[in-house]
């Protein structure tokens, strides 16, 4: 028990020591890339206002706080779709699987893929296109590991492989998340969580798109000039959260949560969320709502994030068939200024 407490204290201490370097710095706002790493791809935790740093369980914890992955029952499979930025025509498809591999250990693999559709190839000589199309892509592969160290302390590590590319340029990077959760109370109703996310090496673009053919006027010779792309940092952050379960009876409870996200390259954010769930026979129903706030949230000129404001959603889970297989459907909406409403739909399959 003493070793477990020491390990947990060391992790929390290491994460907390990083806080001064990660707190929002106005001089660095807008200087990072890979902003897709800040987008929550999952419906249930999105509807909760991304406040579940201390309470999000299962595969969705790969985004919220990897320590929550340790609460996966056995096998969980998820598919989610988001109409990213409203009517912009961008799709965000997410899929993943979490698997318990022992009494105390869970591993997970998930993928987030952005699709921007087909874009006409244009050149200086052919500004109207007509010579083909290309499809930009952004993909994030997550490999997660979480473990229960005691009845109170859970921790995990997540590795992210990021790839961005267009027709003739690409950038690849690797980042890490680390998190811990502490659970207490007579009914485990009190939870604390802390996570350090998106810590990785700088990225830069490479490819033929940075090359240009030049002609020497004096000799008539031809050469290729290769330019270098400036590197950019990943949007690292430190998040801390708290949640409390108001347990009314065996079939209903209300979870209230709050979180603070200290961002390196955008304004810091605070998150609050409510999740009311009730179960009846072989079905369960949850309704969620949340709020994401930051400095100058209502001032478009000073705000650094369009994903602020109200969130909401619902989920329905049922035991289907003779084998009573748990199947769930989820929906979430988040407000965005100036992109309007962003919707996320998903399905969750749990196997015993």
MONORSUL-V524649 format. One line per field, one symbol per residue. burial: # if it has 24 or more other C-alpha atoms within 12 Angstrom, else .. Layout:
burial = ???
This chain:
burial = .......#..##..##.##..###....##.#######################################################...###########...#############...................###############.###############...##############.....##################.........................##############.......##########################.....###########..#.....################.......###########....##########..
